[in-house]
Amino acid sequence: MKKYFSLVLFAHSIFALPFAMIGFFLGVTTTDNPFNWLKLVLVLLCMVFARNAAMAFNRYLDRDIDAKNPRTKMRDIPAGKISAKEALTFVIINCVLFTATTFFINNLCFYLSPIALFVVLFYSYTKRFTALCHLVLGLGLALAPIGAYIAVTGVFNIVPLFYSFAVLFWVSGFDIIYALQDEDFDKGEKLHSIPTALGVKNALNLSVFLHVLSAICVILPIFFSSFSWVYYIGVAFFCMMLIYQHLLVKPNDLSKVNRAFMTANGYASVFFAICFLLDAFLRTHYNF
């Protein structure tokens, strides 16, 4: 199991998983649908299976590219820690488990499961033909909050969509920052990304714009639902982390890209989700 955890970088679940919890408990606290432990476990399993499939498929599809890139040549498949066949088998198993799990949630989740899998798997192809690959990655992770909300309620709603758009713009923005490391390599291999299309400075400017949109999207739910000051603290912290990562990365200094990518964004998602959940708990149980 250790080698498969390494293959899918399980720690990176910290980005979308907190927003899935936001979508789930939004459905519980703002509708008549009761909390259900089994449904929560099923949602968490869906998150794990979908992400495992997406990440392993990315590693499988990019194995030859990763072997050429000095930054990625020690990833599991190029380094021989796991075979391409094992990785593909792992992808198929997780796709089947994801679809099977949605069957036990509700009909809408089950019917939408092929679309969700298509989005998260399709991302791995996009760098081969479009610089908008970062937005496709963001879209894949953006399915987490709306998917979890649908798992609870069986219907769509505008408020969880705000959180989905927040994830879309947030992830797209920080993936652009992460892609700065491979600008020269991607150009040489004729791979597409925002940094190769626009250059470092313009790519960072676009990342700032996307993160402004993300900040707006976590603020918009305030106008559609009741929140306490606890939620406002979460919003403020999330926005501060967005600003912080742009202070870390400069066009002439990319040495802190990993710090901006993992640390700042990890703290942002977890703390924001904690504030949302605490706010929901206090308002539900104590009329806070």
C-alpha positions as YAML, in Angstrom:
chain: A
units: angstrom
residues:
- id: 1
  name: MET
  ca: [0.00, 0.00, 0.00]
- id: 2
  name: LYS
  ca: [2.89, 2.34, 0.72]
- id: 3
  name: LYS
  ca: [4.00, 2.41, -2.91]
- id: 4
  name: TYR
  ca: [0.47, 3.19, -4.08]
- id: 5
  name: PHE
  ca: [0.17, 6.02, -1.55]
- id: 6
  name: SER
  ca: [3.39, 7.37, -3.00]
- id: 7
  name: LEU
  ca: [2.07, 6.98, -6.55]
- id: 8
  name: VAL
  ca: [-1.05, 9.07, -5.89]
- id: 9
  name: LEU
  ca: [0.55, 11.52, -3.42]
- id: 10
  name: PHE
  ca: [-2.22, 10.87, -0.91]
- id: 11
  name: ALA
  ca: [-1.22, 13.93, 1.14]
- id: 12
  name: HIS
  ca: [-2.43, 16.15, -1.72]
- id: 13
  name: SER
  ca: [-6.01, 15.13, -0.85]
- id: 14
  name: ILE
  ca: [-5.77, 18.04, 1.56]
- id: 15
  name: PHE
  ca: [-6.81, 20.36, -1.28]
- id: 16
  name: ALA
  ca: [-10.24, 19.03, -2.29]
- id: 17
  name: LEU
  ca: [-11.26, 16.92, 0.71]
- id: 18
  name: PRO
  ca: [-11.99, 19.86, 3.06]
- id: 19
  name: PHE
  ca: [-14.28, 21.37, 0.41]
- id: 20
  name: ALA
  ca: [-16.08, 18.04, 0.05]
- id: 21
  name: MET
  ca: [-16.80, 18.23, 3.77]
- id: 22
  name: ILE
  ca: [-18.13, 21.76, 3.27]
- id: 23
  name: GLY
  ca: [-20.50, 20.51, 0.56]
- id: 24
  name: PHE
  ca: [-21.62, 17.57, 2.68]
- id: 25
  name: PHE
  ca: [-22.40, 19.54, 5.83]
- id: 26
  name: LEU
  ca: [-23.92, 22.37, 3.83]
- id: 27
  name: GLY
  ca: [-26.44, 19.81, 2.65]
- id: 28
  name: VAL
  ca: [-27.03, 18.58, 6.20]
- id: 29
  name: THR
  ca: [-27.39, 21.96, 7.90]
- id: 30
  name: THR
  ca: [-29.35, 23.93, 5.29]
- id: 31
  name: THR
  ca: [-31.90, 21.28, 4.24]
- id: 32
  name: ASP
  ca: [-34.15, 18.74, 5.92]
- id: 33
  name: ASN
  ca: [-31.74, 15.90, 5.15]
- id: 34
  name: PRO
  ca: [-30.39, 14.38, 8.39]
- id: 35
  name: PHE
  ca: [-26.78, 13.58, 9.11]
- id: 36
  name: ASN
  ca: [-25.94, 9.99, 8.17]
- id: 37
  name: TRP
  ca: [-22.64, 8.37, 9.11]
- id: 38
  name: LEU
  ca: [-22.87, 5.79, 6.34]
- id: 39
  name: LYS
  ca: [-23.40, 8.47, 3.70]
- id: 40
  name: LEU
  ca: [-20.42, 10.44, 5.05]
- id: 41
  name: VAL
  ca: [-18.22, 7.35, 4.78]
- id: 42
  name: LEU
  ca: [-19.46, 6.72, 1.24]
- id: 43
  name: VAL
  ca: [-18.66, 10.31, 0.25]
- id: 44
  name: LEU
  ca: [-15.17, 10.01, 1.70]
- id: 45
  name: LEU
  ca: [-14.64, 6.75, -0.17]
- id: 46
  name: CYS
  ca: [-15.76, 8.40, -3.41]
- id: 47
  name: MET
  ca: [-13.24, 11.16, -2.83]
- id: 48
  name: VAL
  ca: [-10.44, 8.64, -2.25]
- id: 49
  name: PHE
  ca: [-11.33, 6.42, -5.21]
- id: 50
  name: ALA
  ca: [-11.78, 9.29, -7.68]
- id: 51
  name: ARG
  ca: [-8.56, 10.98, -6.66]
- id: 52
  name: ASN
  ca: [-6.61, 7.70, -6.69]
- id: 53
  name: ALA
  ca: [-7.83, 7.00, -10.21]
- id: 54
  name: ALA
  ca: [-7.06, 10.53, -11.44]
- id: 55
  name: MET
  ca: [-3.58, 10.76, -9.95]
- id: 56
  name: ALA
  ca: [-2.51, 7.24, -10.91]
- id: 57
  name: PHE
  ca: [-3.78, 7.75, -14.46]
- id: 58
  name: ASN
  ca: [-1.81, 11.00, -14.69]
- id: 59
  name: ARG
  ca: [1.33, 9.19, -13.59]
- id: 60
  name: TYR
  ca: [0.63, 6.34, -16.00]
- id: 61
  name: LEU
  ca: [-0.04, 8.58, -19.00]
- id: 62
  name: ASP
  ca: [2.91, 10.91, -18.27]
- id: 63
  name: ARG
  ca: [5.44, 8.20, -17.44]
- id: 64
  name: ASP
  ca: [7.63, 8.87, -20.51]
- id: 65
  name: ILE
  ca: [7.43, 12.64, -20.05]
- id: 66
  name: ASP
  ca: [8.27, 12.32, -16.35]
- id: 67
  name: ALA
  ca: [11.30, 10.19, -17.19]
- id: 68
  name: LYS
  ca: [12.74, 13.05, -19.30]
- id: 69
  name: ASN
  ca: [12.09, 15.81, -16.79]
- id: 70
  name: PRO
  ca: [14.86, 16.21, -14.17]
- id: 71
  name: ARG
  ca: [12.25, 17.37, -11.65]
- id: 72
  name: THR
  ca: [10.02, 14.30, -12.06]
- id: 73
  name: LYS
  ca: [12.33, 11.50, -13.21]
- id: 74
  name: MET
  ca: [12.32, 9.94, -9.71]
- id: 75
  name: ARG
  ca: [8.54, 9.56, -9.66]
- id: 76
  name: ASP
  ca: [7.40, 6.01, -8.99]
- id: 77
  name: ILE
  ca: [6.93, 4.68, -12.54]
- id: 78
  name: PRO
  ca: [10.08, 6.20, -14.14]
- id: 79
  name: ALA
  ca: [12.09, 5.16, -11.08]
- id: 80
  name: GLY
  ca: [10.83, 1.59, -11.34]
- id: 81
  name: LYS
  ca: [9.10, 1.55, -7.96]
- id: 82
  name: ILE
  ca: [5.85, 0.53, -9.62]
- id: 83
  name: SER
  ca: [5.18, -0.75, -13.13]
- id: 84
  name: ALA
  ca: [2.96, 0.94, -15.70]
- id: 85
  name: LYS
  ca: [0.73, -2.14, -15.72]
- id: 86
  name: GLU
  ca: [0.30, -2.01, -11.95]
- id: 87
  name: ALA
  ca: [-0.56, 1.69, -12.13]
- id: 88
  name: LEU
  ca: [-3.17, 1.14, -14.86]
- id: 89
  name: THR
  ca: [-4.70, -1.75, -12.93]
- id: 90
  name: PHE
  ca: [-4.88, 0.51, -9.88]
- id: 91
  name: VAL
  ca: [-6.71, 3.13, -11.99]
- id: 92
  name: ILE
  ca: [-9.29, 0.63, -13.24]
- id: 93
  name: ILE
  ca: [-9.93, -0.79, -9.77]
- id: 94
  name: ASN
  ca: [-10.48, 2.69, -8.32]
- id: 95
  name: CYS
  ca: [-12.81, 3.68, -11.17]
- id: 96
  name: VAL
  ca: [-14.93, 0.59, -10.55]
- id: 97
  name: LEU
  ca: [-14.96, 1.19, -6.79]
- id: 98
  name: PHE
  ca: [-15.92, 4.84, -7.29]
- id: 99
  name: THR
  ca: [-18.85, 3.97, -9.54]
- id: 100
  name: ALA
  ca: [-20.00, 1.16, -7.24]
- id: 101
  name: THR
  ca: [-19.87, 3.47, -4.22]
- id: 102
  name: THR
  ca: [-22.01, 6.14, -5.90]
- id: 103
  name: PHE
  ca: [-24.65, 3.46, -6.51]
- id: 104
  name: PHE
  ca: [-25.19, 3.20, -2.76]
- id: 105
  name: ILE
  ca: [-25.48, 6.99, -2.30]
- id: 106
  name: ASN
  ca: [-28.33, 7.98, -4.62]
- id: 107
  name: ASN
  ca: [-29.42, 7.66, -8.24]
- id: 108
  name: LEU
  ca: [-28.23, 11.12, -9.30]
- id: 109
  name: CYS
  ca: [-24.70, 10.51, -8.00]
- id: 110
  name: PHE
  ca: [-24.63, 7.15, -9.77]
- id: 111
  name: TYR
  ca: [-25.85, 8.60, -13.09]
- id: 112
  name: LEU
  ca: [-23.31, 11.44, -12.88]
- id: 113
  name: SER
  ca: [-20.38, 9.21, -11.90]
- id: 114
  name: PRO
  ca: [-19.18, 8.56, -15.51]
- id: 115
  name: ILE
  ca: [-19.09, 12.31, -16.13]
- id: 116
  name: ALA
  ca: [-17.07, 12.88, -12.96]
- id: 117
  name: LEU
  ca: [-14.60, 10.16, -13.92]
- id: 118
  name: PHE
  ca: [-14.28, 11.54, -17.45]
- id: 119
  name: VAL
  ca: [-13.40, 15.01, -16.13]
- id: 120
  name: VAL
  ca: [-10.78, 13.86, -13.62]
- id: 121
  name: LEU
  ca: [-9.16, 11.42, -16.07]
- id: 122
  name: PHE
  ca: [-9.35, 13.70, -19.11]
- id: 123
  name: TYR
  ca: [-7.17, 16.30, -17.39]
- id: 124
  name: SER
  ca: [-4.10, 14.12, -17.95]
- id: 125
  name: TYR
  ca: [-4.44, 14.53, -21.74]
- id: 126
  name: THR
  ca: [-4.97, 18.28, -21.80]
- id: 127
  name: LYS
  ca: [-1.38, 19.47, -21.49]
- id: 128
  name: ARG
  ca: [-0.79, 17.86, -24.87]
- id: 129
  name: PHE
  ca: [-3.10, 20.26, -26.71]
- id: 130
  name: THR
  ca: [-4.23, 23.23, -24.58]
- id: 131
  name: ALA
  ca: [-2.81, 25.75, -22.14]
- id: 132
  name: LEU
  ca: [-6.16, 25.62, -20.33]
- id: 133
  name: CYS
  ca: [-5.10, 22.35, -18.69]
- id: 134
  name: HIS
  ca: [-4.94, 24.15, -15.32]
- id: 135
  name: LEU
  ca: [-8.64, 24.99, -15.53]
- id: 136
  name: VAL
  ca: [-9.49, 21.37, -16.32]
- id: 137
  name: LEU
  ca: [-7.58, 20.29, -13.22]
- id: 138
  name: GLY
  ca: [-9.48, 22.90, -11.24]
- id: 139
  name: LEU
  ca: [-12.76, 21.62, -12.66]
- id: 140
  name: GLY
  ca: [-11.94, 18.09, -11.54]
- id: 141
  name: LEU
  ca: [-11.38, 19.15, -7.95]
- id: 142
  name: ALA
  ca: [-14.33, 21.55, -8.10]
- id: 143
  name: LEU
  ca: [-16.64, 18.54, -8.33]
- id: 144
  name: ALA
  ca: [-15.95, 17.80, -4.65]
- id: 145
  name: PRO
  ca: [-18.26, 20.32, -2.91]
- id: 146
  name: ILE
  ca: [-21.19, 20.05, -5.33]
- id: 147
  name: GLY
  ca: [-20.80, 16.27, -5.49]
- id: 148
  name: ALA
  ca: [-20.89, 15.94, -1.71]
- id: 149
  name: TYR
  ca: [-23.92, 18.24, -1.53]
- id: 150
  name: ILE
  ca: [-25.76, 16.13, -4.12]
- id: 151
  name: ALA
  ca: [-24.84, 13.01, -2.15]
- id: 152
  name: VAL
  ca: [-26.76, 14.43, 0.82]
- id: 153
  name: THR
  ca: [-29.67, 16.12, -0.95]
- id: 154
  name: GLY
  ca: [-30.00, 14.53, -4.38]
- id: 155
  name: VAL
  ca: [-30.46, 18.00, -5.95]
- id: 156
  name: PHE
  ca: [-28.41, 20.95, -7.18]
- id: 157
  name: ASN
  ca: [-28.22, 24.28, -5.37]
- id: 158
  name: ILE
  ca: [-26.47, 27.58, -6.04]
- id: 159
  name: VAL
  ca: [-24.57, 27.85, -2.72]
- id: 160
  name: PRO
  ca: [-22.46, 24.67, -3.14]
- id: 161
  name: LEU
  ca: [-21.78, 25.83, -6.70]
- id: 162
  name: PHE
  ca: [-20.12, 28.94, -5.26]
- id: 163
  name: TYR
  ca: [-17.72, 26.66, -3.38]
- id: 164
  name: SER
  ca: [-17.15, 24.61, -6.53]
- id: 165
  name: PHE
  ca: [-16.24, 27.75, -8.46]
- id: 166
  name: ALA
  ca: [-14.02, 28.81, -5.56]
- id: 167
  name: VAL
  ca: [-12.12, 25.52, -5.90]
- id: 168
  name: LEU
  ca: [-12.02, 25.82, -9.70]
- id: 169
  name: PHE
  ca: [-10.35, 29.25, -9.61]
- id: 170
  name: TRP
  ca: [-8.21, 28.49, -6.58]
- id: 171
  name: VAL
  ca: [-6.75, 25.24, -7.93]
- id: 172
  name: SER
  ca: [-6.28, 26.66, -11.43]
- id: 173
  name: GLY
  ca: [-4.41, 29.62, -9.96]
- id: 174
  name: PHE
  ca: [-2.02, 27.64, -7.82]
- id: 175
  name: ASP
  ca: [-1.46, 25.02, -10.54]
- id: 176
  name: ILE
  ca: [-0.26, 27.83, -12.80]
- id: 177
  name: ILE
  ca: [2.23, 28.76, -10.09]
- id: 178
  name: TYR
  ca: [3.34, 25.12, -9.81]
- id: 179
  name: ALA
  ca: [3.77, 24.86, -13.59]
- id: 180
  name: LEU
  ca: [6.28, 27.72, -13.57]
- id: 181
  name: GLN
  ca: [8.93, 25.17, -12.57]
- id: 182
  name: ASP
  ca: [8.58, 23.34, -15.90]
- id: 183
  name: GLU
  ca: [8.27, 26.25, -18.33]
- id: 184
  name: ASP
  ca: [11.51, 25.53, -20.19]
- id: 185
  name: PHE
  ca: [10.99, 21.77, -20.20]
- id: 186
  name: ASP
  ca: [7.41, 22.08, -21.44]
- id: 187
  name: LYS
  ca: [8.50, 24.34, -24.28]
- id: 188
  name: GLY
  ca: [11.14, 21.83, -25.31]
- id: 189
  name: GLU
  ca: [8.66, 18.95, -25.27]
- id: 190
  name: LYS
  ca: [5.92, 21.04, -26.95]
- id: 191
  name: LEU
  ca: [3.65, 20.66, -23.94]
- id: 192
  name: HIS
  ca: [1.04, 23.31, -23.21]
- id: 193
  name: SER
  ca: [0.62, 25.43, -20.08]
- id: 194
  name: ILE
  ca: [-0.18, 29.01, -19.14]
- id: 195
  name: PRO
  ca: [3.50, 29.76, -18.34]
- id: 196
  name: THR
  ca: [4.65, 28.50, -21.76]
- id: 197
  name: ALA
  ca: [1.87, 30.44, -23.50]
- id: 198
  name: LEU
  ca: [2.10, 33.72, -21.60]
- id: 199
  name: GLY
  ca: [5.51, 33.77, -19.90]
- id: 200
  name: VAL
  ca: [6.23, 33.84, -16.18]
- id: 201
  name: LYS
  ca: [5.11, 37.39, -15.42]
- id: 202
  name: ASN
  ca: [1.80, 37.19, -17.29]
- id: 203
  name: ALA
  ca: [1.14, 33.72, -15.92]
- id: 204
  name: LEU
  ca: [1.51, 35.04, -12.37]
- id: 205
  name: ASN
  ca: [-0.82, 37.93, -13.18]
- id: 206
  name: LEU
  ca: [-3.44, 35.50, -14.46]
- id: 207
  name: SER
  ca: [-2.98, 33.41, -11.32]
- id: 208
  name: VAL
  ca: [-3.65, 36.51, -9.22]
- id: 209
  name: PHE
  ca: [-6.83, 37.18, -11.20]
- id: 210
  name: LEU
  ca: [-8.07, 33.62, -10.71]
- id: 211
  name: HIS
  ca: [-7.39, 33.82, -6.99]
- id: 212
  name: VAL
  ca: [-9.34, 37.08, -6.78]
- id: 213
  name: LEU
  ca: [-12.27, 35.23, -8.35]
- id: 214
  name: SER
  ca: [-11.82, 32.41, -5.84]
- id: 215
  name: ALA
  ca: [-11.92, 34.87, -2.95]
- id: 216
  name: ILE
  ca: [-15.14, 36.39, -4.34]
- id: 217
  name: CYS
  ca: [-16.69, 32.92, -4.55]
- id: 218
  name: VAL
  ca: [-16.11, 32.15, -0.85]
- id: 219
  name: ILE
  ca: [-17.62, 35.53, 0.03]
- id: 220
  name: LEU
  ca: [-20.77, 35.17, -2.12]
- id: 221
  name: PRO
  ca: [-22.43, 32.48, 0.07]
- id: 222
  name: ILE
  ca: [-22.77, 35.15, 2.78]
- id: 223
  name: PHE
  ca: [-25.54, 36.74, 0.69]
- id: 224
  name: PHE
  ca: [-27.47, 33.47, 0.37]
- id: 225
  name: SER
  ca: [-27.10, 31.83, 3.79]
- id: 226
  name: SER
  ca: [-26.67, 32.85, 7.42]
- id: 227
  name: PHE
  ca: [-23.16, 32.76, 8.83]
- id: 228
  name: SER
  ca: [-21.51, 33.95, 12.02]
- id: 229
  name: TRP
  ca: [-18.21, 35.71, 12.53]
- id: 230
  name: VAL
  ca: [-16.51, 32.30, 12.67]
- id: 231
  name: TYR
  ca: [-17.11, 31.86, 8.94]
- id: 232
  name: TYR
  ca: [-15.82, 35.39, 8.29]
- id: 233
  name: ILE
  ca: [-12.56, 34.45, 10.03]
- id: 234
  name: GLY
  ca: [-12.26, 31.46, 7.70]
- id: 235
  name: VAL
  ca: [-12.85, 33.65, 4.66]
- id: 236
  name: ALA
  ca: [-10.27, 36.17, 5.85]
- id: 237
  name: PHE
  ca: [-7.67, 33.44, 6.44]
- id: 238
  name: PHE
  ca: [-8.33, 31.82, 3.07]
- id: 239
  name: CYS
  ca: [-7.84, 35.17, 1.33]
- id: 240
  name: MET
  ca: [-4.68, 35.86, 3.34]
- id: 241
  name: MET
  ca: [-3.20, 32.53, 2.20]
- id: 242
  name: LEU
  ca: [-3.98, 33.42, -1.41]
- id: 243
  name: ILE
  ca: [-2.11, 36.70, -0.97]
- id: 244
  name: TYR
  ca: [0.73, 35.01, 0.92]
- id: 245
  name: GLN
  ca: [1.56, 32.56, -1.87]
- id: 246
  name: HIS
  ca: [1.81, 35.41, -4.37]
- id: 247
  name: LEU
  ca: [4.19, 37.22, -2.04]
- id: 248
  name: LEU
  ca: [6.35, 34.10, -1.99]
- id: 249
  name: VAL
  ca: [6.66, 33.63, -5.76]
- id: 250
  name: LYS
  ca: [8.22, 36.32, -7.94]
- id: 251
  name: PRO
  ca: [8.95, 36.27, -11.69]
- id: 252
  name: ASN
  ca: [12.68, 36.34, -10.94]
- id: 253
  name: ASP
  ca: [12.55, 34.01, -7.92]
- id: 254
  name: LEU
  ca: [10.76, 30.66, -8.14]
- id: 255
  name: SER
  ca: [12.63, 29.06, -5.24]
- id: 256
  name: LYS
  ca: [9.54, 29.08, -2.99]
- id: 257
  name: VAL
  ca: [7.05, 27.58, -5.44]
- id: 258
  name: ASN
  ca: [6.70, 24.33, -3.47]
- id: 259
  name: ARG
  ca: [6.18, 26.25, -0.25]
- id: 260
  name: ALA
  ca: [3.44, 28.30, -1.90]
- id: 261
  name: PHE
  ca: [1.90, 25.23, -3.53]
- id: 262
  name: MET
  ca: [1.69, 22.80, -0.61]
- id: 263
  name: THR
  ca: [1.97, 24.77, 2.61]
- id: 264
  name: ALA
  ca: [-0.07, 27.88, 1.88]
- id: 265
  name: ASN
  ca: [-2.82, 26.07, 0.02]
- id: 266
  name: GLY
  ca: [-2.97, 23.20, 2.50]
- id: 267
  name: TYR
  ca: [-3.44, 25.61, 5.40]
- id: 268
  name: ALA
  ca: [-5.98, 27.62, 3.39]
- id: 269
  name: SER
  ca: [-8.31, 24.71, 2.64]
- id: 270
  name: VAL
  ca: [-8.11, 23.03, 6.04]
- id: 271
  name: PHE
  ca: [-8.55, 26.16, 8.16]
- id: 272
  name: PHE
  ca: [-11.37, 27.46, 5.96]
- id: 273
  name: ALA
  ca: [-13.21, 24.14, 6.20]
- id: 274
  name: ILE
  ca: [-12.74, 24.04, 9.97]
- id: 275
  name: CYS
  ca: [-14.23, 27.51, 10.29]
- id: 276
  name: PHE
  ca: [-17.16, 26.55, 8.07]
- id: 277
  name: LEU
  ca: [-17.86, 23.38, 10.05]
- id: 278
  name: LEU
  ca: [-17.49, 25.10, 13.42]
- id: 279
  name: ASP
  ca: [-19.80, 27.89, 12.25]
- id: 280
  name: ALA
  ca: [-22.39, 25.33, 11.10]
- id: 281
  name: PHE
  ca: [-22.15, 23.41, 14.39]
- id: 282
  name: LEU
  ca: [-22.52, 26.51, 16.58]
- id: 283
  name: ARG
  ca: [-25.45, 27.86, 14.58]
- id: 284
  name: THR
  ca: [-27.22, 24.49, 14.46]
- id: 285
  name: HIS
  ca: [-26.82, 23.53, 18.12]
- id: 286
  name: TYR
  ca: [-26.46, 26.83, 19.95]
- id: 287
  name: ASN
  ca: [-28.22, 29.38, 17.70]
- id: 288
  name: PHE
  ca: [-24.84, 31.10, 17.53]
...
